[in-house]
Amino acid sequence: MWHGKMVTALKKLGFDKVFDTNTGADFTIMEEASEFIERIQNGGILPMSTSCCPAWVKFLEMNYPELIPNLSTCKSPHQMFGAVIKSYYAKTVGIDPSKIYVVSVMPCIAKKFERTRDDMQGAGYDDVDCVITTRELARLIRQANIEFSELEECGFDSPMGEATGAGAIFGVTGGVMEAALRTAADFLGGESFGKIDYEEVRGRKGIKRAVVNVAGKDIRVAVVSGLANAREIAEEIKNGSADFDFVEIMACPGGCILGGGQPIKTSKTRIKNDVFGKRSKSIYTIDEKSTIRKSHENEYIKKVYEEFLNKPGSPEAHKLLHTSYVARNKYNI
């Protein structure tokens, strides 16, 4: 598969280890689903909004600072993963975390700013040292005269390379919500209680609203992509008319698969070639073919919690995997 060639290319470029960011997404779901359940059960502030899109987070901080309490405190997947690499992984393999340099390959330009935010040093060092976009990686591969199509496939490094189908769907609008619902249902109803496929939150529509049954409780959800749509939903939350409990928001229309760091396609080309359709189909195919499709069933994730983090939402997990926000203006960016 293409990701096997990508791992090989990165090794040729000089990286010692190559891990799957989808594993970081599994950590995010463990924390985010638990945070949502805690808010539901204990009268926390609702609706809770996802926080994995740094462009959305900064947009809210600058335009709707009064809604900061609605944001999940979870870091995004690559920031969580960086913190785990420089703490648990460093300890496990006996490496000084100050000697680890983490580079995240992202479909998103806003991730470059995100890594510089305050409160992104969970293990005492920057969670992530550098962010390059997928487009920049392609340039590096070309500049190194690597013939990508001719590369042999190589697997992600262990033990940090294991990820689930839930982690894979993070990149498409609705994917974070679906992954969170899979885990929240099982957390509330018992092992393998909830369903896997939540068709209600899939599709390219800019605002999707649905009511899903999670362990006998109706949960009102909204899935949003595109900042114009995000503003509409933020206004609903602000004026008290929001009729949902949980909302996923991504700044890029269609989600990260059409992110600003991805290969450039004009709007006309995107529509003609159905870029969203092809990329989302690829992601959902990865999910469908995955042996494990729920984040909390990832054996590696279980091991890290058992040996290091205790449980989702624990003080140890909050120190490494959660963050804080600040009201901003155009002079405080």
Secondary structure as a PSIPRED ss2 file (coil, helix, strand):
# PSIPRED VFORMAT (PSIPRED V4.0)

   1 M C   1.000  0.000  0.000
   2 W H   0.000  1.000  0.000
   3 H H   0.000  1.000  0.000
   4 G H   0.000  1.000  0.000
   5 K H   0.000  1.000  0.000
   6 M H   0.000  1.000  0.000
   7 V H   0.000  1.000  0.000
   8 T H   0.000  1.000  0.000
   9 A H   0.000  1.000  0.000
  10 L H   0.000  1.000  0.000
  11 K H   0.000  1.000  0.000
  12 K H   0.000  1.000  0.000
  13 L C   1.000  0.000  0.000
  14 G C   1.000  0.000  0.000
  15 F C   1.000  0.000  0.000
  16 D C   1.000  0.000  0.000
  17 K C   1.000  0.000  0.000
  18 V C   1.000  0.000  0.000
  19 F C   1.000  0.000  0.000
  20 D C   1.000  0.000  0.000
  21 T H   0.000  1.000  0.000
  22 N H   0.000  1.000  0.000
  23 T H   0.000  1.000  0.000
  24 G H   0.000  1.000  0.000
  25 A H   0.000  1.000  0.000
  26 D H   0.000  1.000  0.000
  27 F H   0.000  1.000  0.000
  28 T H   0.000  1.000  0.000
  29 I H   0.000  1.000  0.000
  30 M H   0.000  1.000  0.000
  31 E H   0.000  1.000  0.000
  32 E H   0.000  1.000  0.000
  33 A H   0.000  1.000  0.000
  34 S H   0.000  1.000  0.000
  35 E H   0.000  1.000  0.000
  36 F H   0.000  1.000  0.000
  37 I H   0.000  1.000  0.000
  38 E H   0.000  1.000  0.000
  39 R H   0.000  1.000  0.000
  40 I H   0.000  1.000  0.000
  41 Q H   0.000  1.000  0.000
  42 N H   0.000  1.000  0.000
  43 G C   1.000  0.000  0.000
  44 G C   1.000  0.000  0.000
  45 I C   1.000  0.000  0.000
  46 L C   1.000  0.000  0.000
  47 P C   1.000  0.000  0.000
  48 M E   0.000  0.000  1.000
  49 S E   0.000  0.000  1.000
  50 T C   1.000  0.000  0.000
  51 S C   1.000  0.000  0.000
  52 C C   1.000  0.000  0.000
  53 C C   1.000  0.000  0.000
  54 P H   0.000  1.000  0.000
  55 A H   0.000  1.000  0.000
  56 W H   0.000  1.000  0.000
  57 V H   0.000  1.000  0.000
  58 K H   0.000  1.000  0.000
  59 F H   0.000  1.000  0.000
  60 L H   0.000  1.000  0.000
  61 E H   0.000  1.000  0.000
  62 M H   0.000  1.000  0.000
  63 N H   0.000  1.000  0.000
  64 Y C   1.000  0.000  0.000
  65 P H   0.000  1.000  0.000
  66 E H   0.000  1.000  0.000
  67 L H   0.000  1.000  0.000
  68 I H   0.000  1.000  0.000
  69 P H   0.000  1.000  0.000
  70 N H   0.000  1.000  0.000
  71 L E   0.000  0.000  1.000
  72 S C   1.000  0.000  0.000
  73 T C   1.000  0.000  0.000
  74 C E   0.000  0.000  1.000
  75 K C   1.000  0.000  0.000
  76 S C   1.000  0.000  0.000
  77 P H   0.000  1.000  0.000
  78 H H   0.000  1.000  0.000
  79 Q H   0.000  1.000  0.000
  80 M H   0.000  1.000  0.000
  81 F H   0.000  1.000  0.000
  82 G H   0.000  1.000  0.000
  83 A H   0.000  1.000  0.000
  84 V H   0.000  1.000  0.000
  85 I H   0.000  1.000  0.000
  86 K H   0.000  1.000  0.000
  87 S H   0.000  1.000  0.000
  88 Y H   0.000  1.000  0.000
  89 Y H   0.000  1.000  0.000
  90 A H   0.000  1.000  0.000
  91 K H   0.000  1.000  0.000
  92 T H   0.000  1.000  0.000
  93 V H   0.000  1.000  0.000
  94 G C   1.000  0.000  0.000
  95 I C   1.000  0.000  0.000
  96 D C   1.000  0.000  0.000
  97 P H   0.000  1.000  0.000
  98 S H   0.000  1.000  0.000
  99 K H   0.000  1.000  0.000
 100 I C   1.000  0.000  0.000
 101 Y C   1.000  0.000  0.000
 102 V C   1.000  0.000  0.000
 103 V E   0.000  0.000  1.000
 104 S E   0.000  0.000  1.000
 105 V E   0.000  0.000  1.000
 106 M E   0.000  0.000  1.000
 107 P C   1.000  0.000  0.000
 108 C C   1.000  0.000  0.000
 109 I C   1.000  0.000  0.000
 110 A H   0.000  1.000  0.000
 111 K H   0.000  1.000  0.000
 112 K H   0.000  1.000  0.000
 113 F H   0.000  1.000  0.000
 114 E H   0.000  1.000  0.000
 115 R C   1.000  0.000  0.000
 116 T C   1.000  0.000  0.000
 117 R C   1.000  0.000  0.000
 118 D C   1.000  0.000  0.000
 119 D C   1.000  0.000  0.000
 120 M C   1.000  0.000  0.000
 121 Q C   1.000  0.000  0.000
 122 G C   1.000  0.000  0.000
 123 A C   1.000  0.000  0.000
 124 G C   1.000  0.000  0.000
 125 Y C   1.000  0.000  0.000
 126 D C   1.000  0.000  0.000
 127 D C   1.000  0.000  0.000
 128 V C   1.000  0.000  0.000
 129 D C   1.000  0.000  0.000
 130 C E   0.000  0.000  1.000
 131 V E   0.000  0.000  1.000
 132 I E   0.000  0.000  1.000
 133 T E   0.000  0.000  1.000
 134 T H   0.000  1.000  0.000
 135 R H   0.000  1.000  0.000
 136 E H   0.000  1.000  0.000
 137 L H   0.000  1.000  0.000
 138 A H   0.000  1.000  0.000
 139 R H   0.000  1.000  0.000
 140 L H   0.000  1.000  0.000
 141 I H   0.000  1.000  0.000
 142 R H   0.000  1.000  0.000
 143 Q H   0.000  1.000  0.000
 144 A C   1.000  0.000  0.000
 145 N C   1.000  0.000  0.000
 146 I C   1.000  0.000  0.000
 147 E C   1.000  0.000  0.000
 148 F H   0.000  1.000  0.000
 149 S H   0.000  1.000  0.000
 150 E H   0.000  1.000  0.000
 151 L C   1.000  0.000  0.000
 152 E C   1.000  0.000  0.000
 153 E C   1.000  0.000  0.000
 154 C C   1.000  0.000  0.000
 155 G C   1.000  0.000  0.000
 156 F C   1.000  0.000  0.000
 157 D C   1.000  0.000  0.000
 158 S C   1.000  0.000  0.000
 159 P C   1.000  0.000  0.000
 160 M C   1.000  0.000  0.000
 161 G C   1.000  0.000  0.000
 162 E C   1.000  0.000  0.000
 163 A C   1.000  0.000  0.000
 164 T C   1.000  0.000  0.000
 165 G H   0.000  1.000  0.000
 166 A H   0.000  1.000  0.000
 167 G H   0.000  1.000  0.000
 168 A H   0.000  1.000  0.000
 169 I H   0.000  1.000  0.000
 170 F H   0.000  1.000  0.000
 171 G H   0.000  1.000  0.000
 172 V C   1.000  0.000  0.000
 173 T C   1.000  0.000  0.000
 174 G C   1.000  0.000  0.000
 175 G H   0.000  1.000  0.000
 176 V H   0.000  1.000  0.000
 177 M H   0.000  1.000  0.000
 178 E H   0.000  1.000  0.000
 179 A H   0.000  1.000  0.000
 180 A H   0.000  1.000  0.000
 181 L H   0.000  1.000  0.000
 182 R H   0.000  1.000  0.000
 183 T H   0.000  1.000  0.000
 184 A H   0.000  1.000  0.000
 185 A H   0.000  1.000  0.000
 186 D H   0.000  1.000  0.000
 187 F H   0.000  1.000  0.000
 188 L H   0.000  1.000  0.000
 189 G H   0.000  1.000  0.000
 190 G C   1.000  0.000  0.000
 191 E C   1.000  0.000  0.000
 192 S C   1.000  0.000  0.000
 193 F C   1.000  0.000  0.000
 194 G C   1.000  0.000  0.000
 195 K C   1.000  0.000  0.000
 196 I C   1.000  0.000  0.000
 197 D C   1.000  0.000  0.000
 198 Y C   1.000  0.000  0.000
 199 E H   0.000  1.000  0.000
 200 E H   0.000  1.000  0.000
 201 V H   0.000  1.000  0.000
 202 R C   1.000  0.000  0.000
 203 G C   1.000  0.000  0.000
 204 R C   1.000  0.000  0.000
 205 K C   1.000  0.000  0.000
 206 G C   1.000  0.000  0.000
 207 I E   0.000  0.000  1.000
 208 K E   0.000  0.000  1.000
 209 R E   0.000  0.000  1.000
 210 A E   0.000  0.000  1.000
 211 V E   0.000  0.000  1.000
 212 V E   0.000  0.000  1.000
 213 N E   0.000  0.000  1.000
 214 V E   0.000  0.000  1.000
 215 A C   1.000  0.000  0.000
 216 G C   1.000  0.000  0.000
 217 K E   0.000  0.000  1.000
 218 D E   0.000  0.000  1.000
 219 I E   0.000  0.000  1.000
 220 R E   0.000  0.000  1.000
 221 V E   0.000  0.000  1.000
 222 A E   0.000  0.000  1.000
 223 V E   0.000  0.000  1.000
 224 V E   0.000  0.000  1.000
 225 S E   0.000  0.000  1.000
 226 G C   1.000  0.000  0.000
 227 L H   0.000  1.000  0.000
 228 A H   0.000  1.000  0.000
 229 N H   0.000  1.000  0.000
 230 A H   0.000  1.000  0.000
 231 R H   0.000  1.000  0.000
 232 E H   0.000  1.000  0.000
 233 I H   0.000  1.000  0.000
 234 A H   0.000  1.000  0.000
 235 E H   0.000  1.000  0.000
 236 E H   0.000  1.000  0.000
 237 I H   0.000  1.000  0.000
 238 K H   0.000  1.000  0.000
 239 N H   0.000  1.000  0.000
 240 G C   1.000  0.000  0.000
 241 S C   1.000  0.000  0.000
 242 A C   1.000  0.000  0.000
 243 D C   1.000  0.000  0.000
 244 F C   1.000  0.000  0.000
 245 D C   1.000  0.000  0.000
 246 F E   0.000  0.000  1.000
 247 V E   0.000  0.000  1.000
 248 E E   0.000  0.000  1.000
 249 I E   0.000  0.000  1.000
 250 M E   0.000  0.000  1.000
 251 A C   1.000  0.000  0.000
 252 C C   1.000  0.000  0.000
 253 P C   1.000  0.000  0.000
 254 G C   1.000  0.000  0.000
 255 G C   1.000  0.000  0.000
 256 C H   0.000  1.000  0.000
 257 I H   0.000  1.000  0.000
 258 L H   0.000  1.000  0.000
 259 G C   1.000  0.000  0.000
 260 G C   1.000  0.000  0.000
 261 G C   1.000  0.000  0.000
 262 Q C   1.000  0.000  0.000
 263 P C   1.000  0.000  0.000
 264 I C   1.000  0.000  0.000
 265 K C   1.000  0.000  0.000
 266 T C   1.000  0.000  0.000
 267 S H   0.000  1.000  0.000
 268 K H   0.000  1.000  0.000
 269 T H   0.000  1.000  0.000
 270 R H   0.000  1.000  0.000
 271 I H   0.000  1.000  0.000
 272 K H   0.000  1.000  0.000
 273 N H   0.000  1.000  0.000
 274 D C   1.000  0.000  0.000
 275 V H   0.000  1.000  0.000
 276 F H   0.000  1.000  0.000
 277 G H   0.000  1.000  0.000
 278 K H   0.000  1.000  0.000
 279 R H   0.000  1.000  0.000
 280 S H   0.000  1.000  0.000
 281 K H   0.000  1.000  0.000
 282 S H   0.000  1.000  0.000
 283 I H   0.000  1.000  0.000
 284 Y H   0.000  1.000  0.000
 285 T H   0.000  1.000  0.000
 286 I H   0.000  1.000  0.000
 287 D H   0.000  1.000  0.000
 288 E H   0.000  1.000  0.000
 289 K H   0.000  1.000  0.000
 290 S C   1.000  0.000  0.000
 291 T C   1.000  0.000  0.000
 292 I C   1.000  0.000  0.000
 293 R C   1.000  0.000  0.000
 294 K C   1.000  0.000  0.000
 295 S H   0.000  1.000  0.000
 296 H H   0.000  1.000  0.000
 297 E H   0.000  1.000  0.000
 298 N C   1.000  0.000  0.000
 299 E H   0.000  1.000  0.000
 300 Y H   0.000  1.000  0.000
 301 I H   0.000  1.000  0.000
 302 K H   0.000  1.000  0.000
 303 K H   0.000  1.000  0.000
 304 V H   0.000  1.000  0.000
 305 Y H   0.000  1.000  0.000
 306 E H   0.000  1.000  0.000
 307 E H   0.000  1.000  0.000
 308 F H   0.000  1.000  0.000
 309 L H   0.000  1.000  0.000
 310 N C   1.000  0.000  0.000
 311 K C   1.000  0.000  0.000
 312 P C   1.000  0.000  0.000
 313 G C   1.000  0.000  0.000
 314 S C   1.000  0.000  0.000
 315 P H   0.000  1.000  0.000
 316 E H   0.000  1.000  0.000
 317 A H   0.000  1.000  0.000
 318 H H   0.000  1.000  0.000
 319 K H   0.000  1.000  0.000
 320 L H   0.000  1.000  0.000
 321 L H   0.000  1.000  0.000
 322 H E   0.000  0.000  1.000
 323 T C   1.000  0.000  0.000
 324 S C   1.000  0.000  0.000
 325 Y C   1.000  0.000  0.000
 326 V C   1.000  0.000  0.000
 327 A C   1.000  0.000  0.000
 328 R C   1.000  0.000  0.000
 329 N C   1.000  0.000  0.000
 330 K C   1.000  0.000  0.000
 331 Y C   1.000  0.000  0.000
 332 N C   1.000  0.000  0.000
 333 I C   1.000  0.000  0.000
